[in-house]
């Protein structure tokens, strides 16, 4: 069956053996970034069906599709601006028509802003808050009814160490991630009786493009203050994501779980 999603063309093989080995469907927002790519690879290797959301990085999304769909076709990518409600609704409609719904939602999309607070203007504030926090509201609200109907779901939000401790020069970013942490705790209480787990991963210093604002010497100083004496990797985050989506984590909800090498305890 030939299937078109945005500018991508997919051949979906409907075979009994593929259907049997598929566990469930996971939506990863911000899948074209470093952590998003690692999460996608982990879930693909564990035989999930994947929906990769991206906004601007078409090439990264296309590269992942080429890699993942080489053997069997259970991965799609959808372009969507998650700060726009209509884009999120369109994404939902496309996923519903292909996979029916989403069993695991990983709210990973985000941007950073390294700036003094007094030099931050209204546009900076709106861009970071809308991308990091409002997008979680839009996406979760769109896909939650399917989970409630099925009385099953896993929602994993990607927060930040700075959402726990705050960071100078990253005030707006810290506020957006702190909001995600609070949303996680509140929503976990609200959805517990629907058998939906809601948790948040709080990465510390992870070696990604987002941290390219720091010089080699600045990175070295940060790592010197980490007890495990290394930066984290996107795979460190991806492994925890997979665990929280598994039945082994069925009694864990409403938690902010740090992946920071002991940087903040």
HELIX and SHEET records of a PDB file:
HELIX    1   1 UNK A   16  UNK A   21  1                                   6    
HELIX    2   2 UNK A   34  UNK A   45  1                                  12    
HELIX    3   3 UNK A   58  UNK A   68  1                                  11    
HELIX    4   4 UNK A   85  UNK A   99  1                                  15    
HELIX    5   5 UNK A  117  UNK A  119  5                                   3    
HELIX    6   6 UNK A  122  UNK A  129  1                                   8    
HELIX    7   7 UNK A  130  UNK A  134  3                                   5    
HELIX    8   8 UNK A  135  UNK A  150  1                                  16    
HELIX    9   9 UNK A  161  UNK A  165  1                                   5    
HELIX   10  10 UNK A  171  UNK A  191  1                                  21    
HELIX   11  11 UNK A  192  UNK A  194  5                                   3    
HELIX   12  12 UNK A  209  UNK A  213  5                                   5    
HELIX   13  13 UNK A  216  UNK A  224  1                                   9    
HELIX   14  14 UNK A  234  UNK A  245  1                                  12    
HELIX   15  15 UNK A  247  UNK A  249  5                                   3    
SHEET    1   A 2 UNK A   2  UNK A   5  0                                        
SHEET    2   A 2 UNK A   8  UNK A  11 -1                                        
SHEET    1   B 7 UNK A  75  UNK A  79  0                                        
SHEET    2   B 7 UNK A  49  UNK A  54  1                                        
SHEET    3   B 7 UNK A  25  UNK A  28  1                                        
SHEET    4   B 7 UNK A 104  UNK A 107  1                                        
SHEET    5   B 7 UNK A 153  UNK A 158  1                                        
SHEET    6   B 7 UNK A 196  UNK A 203  1                                        
SHEET    7   B 7 UNK A 256  UNK A 259  1                                        
END                                                                             
